[in-house]
C-alpha cells in the first residue's frame, strides 16, 4: 500500500513490511539513515520466513490474503513503523491519498476511530495507539471508468492496449474473441423429481499465471436450499438476515485450492445438489442460472435475461446441451452466454 505524507515525515524503521524505495536521505548526516525518505512511500508485505527481527505479530503473508471465511488466520497482514518529522516538530500529520496498489481499487479518506489496544505481557498491561485511523476500500469509480473504456467501448487487441502505470498490464491469455483470463461454466446438468444438479467449472486462460486460494461468489435464490457441494468448500453469506441467496465457494486444501495456468489442468470444478423449492422453482426465463458471479472479487457484467438459454420445465431434462452456459468473468470483459458444448467440462 502507499500514501502521501502531508508534512516532512520520514520512516525510521519498519517491522512486518518494507518500503520499495529508500529515497534521498542525504540530508541526514551520521548514524543510521531512515528506512524511507520518500514523500510518497510504497509499502510491500514481507515474505513468510523473513528474519525474526524484521517480523511483527500476524505479518509476512507475501502479499497474499485470504477471505475471512476461507482462512481467518490469513485474511489480514500487520506491519508497524516508526516515523517522525525530519524538520517540523509540530506533531503527527495524517497522510492522504492512500492506495492499495491494485488496479481498479481506490481508498476513501481515512477516518479516525477509537484507539486499538495492545498487550505485551500476556494481558496484564495494555497500551493503545495514539492516532488510529480506518480506511475503506472502494472499486466503484475506477471500475466504472475501466468498464466505459474497455467494455462498452471497442476493446483493442492485446498488443494495442494502452500501457498505464495505474492499471495492471494485460494478462498473457489464450487467444479468443473476448481475451478474458477466467471463464466460468454454470451447467444445469440434471433435474430430478425433488432435486436438481448443477456443475460449476472455472477455467484459467492465463498462460503464465495461476490463482492460489481463489474464491467464487454466486447469487441464486435456490442456494438457500443447497443440499450438498461435492468438490468445493462452501459457506453461505447471509448479508440480509433471513435472505440466504448468496454463497462463497473455494477450493479444498491440497486438492483444488490452486487454479493452475491454462492447459489440461487449468480448471477446477464441482457439482452441487439443490432441493427444488415449490414456491419458486422453475426452469423458465433463465431462472436456473445465477444472478451474479464474482471470481476473486471481480464481478461479471451479466448478460440480459432474454439472452439466457431456455430450459424445459420438466422433471427430466432432455437435450442437456441446451442447459450449458458459459460466462467469461473479468472486469475487462463483457459477460457472454453461449449454448452448446463448452470447451472444458
N, C-alpha and C positions, 0 to 999 in steps of 0.2 A: 504494500500500500504506500501511498505518498501524500504529501500535503505541502502547503506553502507557509513558511514562517512569516508572521506579520512584524516581528521585531528583529533583533540581532542575535537570535539564538543559534547555538551550535549543540551538537550531540557529543557529549564527552565519552560515554560508554554505553554499550548495549548488551543485553543478555537475551537469548532466545531468537534473535534475528540479527540482521546486519544491513547496513546501507550499501547500496551497489557502488556508490562513488564516495570517496573521502572529500573531494573538492579541494579548494585552495585554502590551506590553513597556514599560509606563510606569515600571517600577522602574529601568530603565537610563537614566541621565542623561548627556547629552552624547555626542558622537561618533556612530559608526554603530550603529544598532539591530540586534539579531539578526534573522535571516531568519524565524525562527518561535519563539514563546514558548509555544505550545500544549502542554498536558500530554499530549494525545493527537493528535499531528500526523497529517495525511493527506497523502501524497506522490503526485504525479502526474508522469508522464513528460512531457518537453518534446517539442514538435513537431519534425519534420525541418526543418532550416533555421534553427534557433534561433541567436541571436548566438554567435559563436565563443567569446567569453569566458565563456559560460554552459554550454559543452559539455564533455564528457569522453569518453574513448575508448569506442566502442560504445554511445553513448547516443542519446536523442532519436528514438524509434521511434513517437511519438504514441500510446503505449499499445497498439499492435498488434504482437503477437508471433506468429511462425510456429512450426510444429513443427520439430524438429531435422532431420527428413528433408526437409521441403519447402524450407527455405532456411536452411542453417546460419549464415548471416550475420545472421539476424533472429530467432533463437529466444530471445535474451536481450537485456536492456537494462541498462545500468550507470549508476549515479549515485554521487556521493560527497558527503560533507558534513563540516563542521567543527562539533563540538559541545563543550560544556563545561558544568559545573555552575555555576549562577548564584551560589550561596552556599556549597554543600558542596564542599570541595576534596579529598575522600577518594578520588577517582578515578572511573573509569568504572563505571556500573551497567548491567547488561544489561536492555534493555527487555523488556516482556512483552506478552501479548495481541496478537500480530501478526495482521494481516488483509491479504488482497489486495484487499478491496473488491468481490469478485464474489459475488453471492448464491448460496448453496448450497455454498460452499467455506470451509474454515477452515484455519488453520495450527497445526501442532503446536508444542510448546515448542522454543525454539532450542537447538541442540546445538553445543557448542564443537568446532571442527575444527582441523586443522593450518593454520598461517597461510599465506595466499596471498602470493606474491612478485610484485613489480612491477619493471619495468626502465624507467628514464627516459633512458637514454643508449645505446640500441641493444644492450643486453645486457652491457655492461662492469660495471655496478654494479646490484645488486638490493636493494630494500628490501622489508620484509614488514609485513603487518598486525599490529597489537598484540593485538586481541581478535576474531578471526574467529568467525563463527557460521554455522550452516546451518539452514534452515527446510524442513520437509516439509509440503507442501500435502495436505489431506485433504478429501474430499467426503462421507464415509460418514455421519457423524452428521447433518449438515444435510440431505443428500439423503433419509435415512430419515424425518426429521421432515417434510420437504416432501411426500414421497410419501404418508405416512399422512394428512396433512391435505388434500391436493389431488388425490390419485389414487384411493386406496382408499375415501376418503370421498366424499360427494356434492360435485361441483365446482360452485360457484356460477357464475352468468352473469358476463360480463366486467365489467358495471357494478357488480356486487355484491361483487367480490373485495376483501378487506381490504387497506388500504394499510399496508405495513410498511416502515420505513426500512431494515431489514436485508435486504429482498428487492427484486428488480428489479420495477419496475412492469409490469403486464400489457402484452403487446405488442398493438398495434393490428393485428389479423389479420382475414382474410376470415371472415365468419360461417360457422360449421359446428357440428356437434354436439360435436366434440372441442375446438375452438378452439386447436389446436396450430399453432405458427408454421412447422414444417417437416414435409414429407411425403416419404417415400421409397417408390418403387415398385421392387420386385425382380421382374422379369418373366422367367420361364423361357420364352424365345422360340422356341427350335428345338432339336431333337435329331437328330443325325446318327449315322452308324454308330460312329464312334470319338470324336466330339466332341459338345459341347452348348454352346449360346449363351444368354447372359443379358444382359438390358438393365436398366440401373440409371438411374432418373430421380429427381432431387431437386428438389422444388418448394418455393419460398419463398412462404408465405401471408401474410407480413408486408406490410402496406400501405405502410409508410414506411421499412422497414429492409432493407438489403442486407448481404451477407456477403462480405468480401474475404478471400482466402487461406483459404477454407473447406477442411475435410477430412472424409473419411468413412472410418471404420474398420469392416471387416467380418470376421466369423469364420465360415469354412466349411471343412470338411475337404478339399474338392476344390481349394482355392486353391493347394495345393502343385503341382497340375498345370495351372496357368494358362498358356495359350499366348500370348495377346495381349489387351491392353486398347486400344481404338481411339481414345477421345477424352478420357481422363483420364491423368494420371501415376499410376503405381502402384509401391509398394515393399513387399515382404514384411516383416513384423515377426516375426522368429524369436525369440520370447521364451524358448522352452524347447529350445534346441539344435536337434535334427533335426525337431522338430514345426513344420511350416510350414503353419498353417491360418488365419493372421491377416494381413491386409494393410491398408495405408492408401492411399486414393485422394485425389487432389487435382487441381485444375484446371490446364490448360495456360496459361502466362503469355500475356496479351493475347488469349486466345481464350475461355476459360470459367473463369478463376480468380476471377471476380466473379459471385456469385449475386445477381442483381438482385431488387428487390422484386416483390411479387405482380403478376401480369399475364401478357401473352403471352410476355414474355422472362424471366419469373421462374422459370426452370428450367435445370438443366444435366443432361446425360445422356451415357451411353456404353454401348457393348456390349463384352462380353468373351467370348472363346472359351476353353473349358476341355477338356482331354483327359479322357475317361472312364476312371477308374481301375477296372479289372476287379475288384479286391479289395474295393471298397466302393460303387461307383456303383449308385444306384437312384433311381427317382422315387417310391418308396413312402413313406408316412408322413411327408411333408414334408421328406424328405432334401434336396431340391433348393433349399431356402430357407435363409437364413443362421441361424446360432445366436445371434449378437449383432450389433447395428448401433449405431454411435455417430456422431453428427454434431457436429463441433466439441467433442468430449469429452462431450456429453450422450448418455447411454445410453437406448435404448429399453427399456421394460418389455415384454419379449417375450411374445406370447400362448402359451397352452398348445399343445403339438404337435398335439393332436387337432383344433384349430381351423384348421390349415393346409389349403388346398385339396389334394385328391388329384390326382395326375397319372398318366397312363398310362405304364407301364413298357415302352415300345416304342421302336423305332428312330426312328419318325417320329411326332411329336405331332400329334394331331388335335383339333380344337376348342380352339385355343390359348388362348381366353379363360379356360379353366379354370385356366390356369397363371399368371394375373396376381395379384400380391399387393401390397397397399398397407400400409405400416407408417407410422403417424404418430409421428414421433420428437420427443420433448422430455421433459424430466424433470418437466413439469407435466401430462403426459397419459399415459394407458394406451395401449399399442400396440394397434392394431386390424388385423385381417385382413379384406380384402374380396375377393371374386371378381368376375369380370366386367371390363368395360371401365373403366379408370381415367379420371380427369378429364383427365390430361395424359400423352400417350405420348411 
